[in-house]
Amino acid sequence: MKSHSFFRTLKGKAALFVLALSFIGVLTLAGVAMKTTRSMQEEFQNEKVRLIDDFVMGTLTPIMLAGHGDMMSEVMNNYKGIQGLEKIEIVRVNGIEAFADGETMNKVNGILGEKRFSRRLKSPRQAVPPDDPHFANALGTGGKVVYTRQTDNGKMVEMLFPIINMEACHGCHGADHRIRGVLLSTFTMTKEDKHLINDMLLLSVIGFIVMLATSFGALIFFNTMVANRITGIIRQVNGIVRDNRFDARIPLGSSDELDELSIAFNHFIASVELYRQAEEQEKERLEATVLERTKELREKNDFIEADLMVARRIQQKLLPEKFPENPNILFHSAYLPCLHLGGDYYDVFEMPNGHMGVFIADASGHGSSAALIVAIVKSLLSTIGMDIGSPSYVVQRISKILSRLTPDDSFCTLFYAVLNTKTGWMAYSLAGHPPPVVVNRHTGVVRLLEPNGGLVGIFDFDRFDDSVFKFEPGDRLFAYTDGITEAANKNRELFGGRRLISVLEETRGLEAAPAIEAVLAAMKSHTGDEPLTDDVALLVMDYQSNGKIA
Amino acid sequence: MKISSRTENGVTILELLGNIKTLGDMEEFSSAIQAELDRKNLKLLLNFQEVGFVNSSGLGRLVLASKKVSEVGGIMKVSGLAQDLDELFTFTRLKEKIAVFKNEAEGIRSFQ
């Protein structure tokens, strides 16, 4: 509102309206005054023309007809009956005889019905101006001519009456010419006439001022009674909205249309108040519902959490609590599930004739689905693996059963080896699993086991073979799941097999447990604060190299 | 991940961008393969040039996709494996079931 121009407000529009009205009023009054003045001037002029005409025709002509033409001058000079009359004179055309006795004068007074002339005067006479068109017109037509002439004293009205030499006059003036002279009458507007016109103009100005005052009065009334009250209503509505006081109402009092507007606003504000209350109630209801649902979810989550903890303890039971003791062999391990339940599994178990089974597996995925696969693998290994047979045979059996029990895209990778603890010979099946690393702790020579099998548990991909490997004294076997090599830092760079081998070479002098700790520390150093995305299982077997090597 | 499809010399090339790691990635991958099979595009070449990482679940989806394509008489091949992925394909013996090519051009030529 404040940013708008003043003339866009009601007050501004009203002011513009008053200004326009005043302008039109001025023009109208000026026009009327001018027209009236002009009409009055014309009327005054016509009235004088009529009076002079009457005087000439009613007074002078009878005198002239009575044969007392010389008396006309005196009559004219003494006639004061017309205001503004400057002069009446005879402009001579031809010579005229003067009458000179008192009898004639009395005759004239008798004609006029009143005594106007007391003595005989010879009127001044002058000749007709030779080139004046008005005189020419009067002499030519023989009729009356009226015209105006601008002089130094203002506009003058002149009248010309040709003096006809009638038959009655022929005795005195002869019959040879008809027009003997011209009667010239001149008059101007009198002071009284001008005052009247000035009064008229003054009246117009007063009328204009009264109209202007009335308009501005109406404007002030409008501003006070309408615009200011509307502004007040707007201010109150804005205040209610700004201060969030929807329980407030706009005060009433004048019982006019603006009060009706205020009532309409009050109804609207009341509706908003009702809506807000309903909204508030709905919000409270929703919050209560959310709290209730949250509580239910928390309870369910707590239940699931507790259930998972139980499952985790069960799964931990699947892992070997301790490794078989053997003078030539020492095992150590670590297991870091990324969720409550892991999909990795390892085991070491004694077999007949001094043999030992070594097993590490990684189920696809992680969490509960992978844990179930692990449980199945553990169960199958417990029943199948204890039989003497080639590792590939055991893996083949596990794969066949697993492919029937699990979804099409679920599988596991595993390393299963049967080790002759006395000779150091090992037969193994490396099925889709990252190749274990063998580092000789004395020489630092690194060897990788050869993969010889596909993914376990996927039909058509389950062809497995056996390979053999001969451990030398000081060899350290490091089997792992891909959770460690695929541990990524924030730049998505993997820890990787090469970095792992490098750490294994560097830590070959350490005993198994601190070596594993060093590997995990290196992984952690690589990943930083990034969480594990897969389970990590590490299984270390030292062959004839117990203890620390300098 | 993002997967775009185009055809060249009768071979449908699926360019994979990103990792096959999350459930969403796997669903997207499986849907893309199924869409090509629905369109009777049976010569598929998966371009792994822009793939950084495939976890074990992703590997499972890849194997499953290969089996599905074979079941309808199609062939699925792979090109552009990074070194890590190439090693993964090696020790899981996937290379014995899924043909792997160094680059896309070699992969396309292998279908001729």
Interface residues (C-beta under 8 A of the other chain):
Chain A: D362 A363 S364 G365 D408 D409 S410 F411 T413 L430 G432 H433 P434 P435 P451 G453 G454 L455 I458 F459 D460 F461 R463 D482 E486 A488 R492 L494 G496 G497 T533 D534
Chain B: N19 K21 G52 F53 N55 S56 S57 L59 G60 R61 V63 L64 K67 D84 E87 T90 F91 T92 R93 L94 E96 K97
